[in-house]
């Protein structure tokens, strides 16, 4: 709680991230069968010249906090790390170290699975950097996939309507991002628009 107050994590979702959102680099995505939300990082769209490493890290934490708001009752979340088209110049070492440190220290038990694809030498280098800092239990939640295994692997956790169309599902993330998902136990998901949710408060 002390870190959240000092870092301003609780207020990050209220900041104006419209310029960052417009890049399509990071966004909330589908919800798994247990009601756990996910967010997607299209790494090849990262441009370290667009903002400072600190601002990039703050934006990532804002996405994380947005993802929790999809289902506040969830125990964990998924990360879908799409490294298609990733080049070395997309990699930002300072941001990577900051993110690994914050995620490892402040969100240690909140990751269900981090899906990374397609496997390449760049991904292997990122994994090597992360393994030196993150707890072995966190590293064990990393799922490395070849491109042709993506939809099959994701379907072990998500229904097709919670997997993006570009990954082989039917989810329109533009529409999904305007909805909030509430679960009761392990029953069926109940979806509400933001307006409906406000009326229920």
Buried (B, 14 or more C-beta within 10 A) or exposed (E): EEEBEEBEBEEBBEEEBEEBBEBEBBBBBBBBEBBBBBBBBBBBBBEBEEBEBEEBBBBBBBBBBBBBBBBEEBEBBBBBBBBBEBEEEBBBEEBBBBBBEBBBEBBEEBBBBBBBBBBBEBBEEBBEBBBEBBEEEBEEBBBBBEEEBBBEBBBEBBBBEBBBEEBBBEBEBEEBEEBBBBBEEEEEBEEBEEEEBEEEE
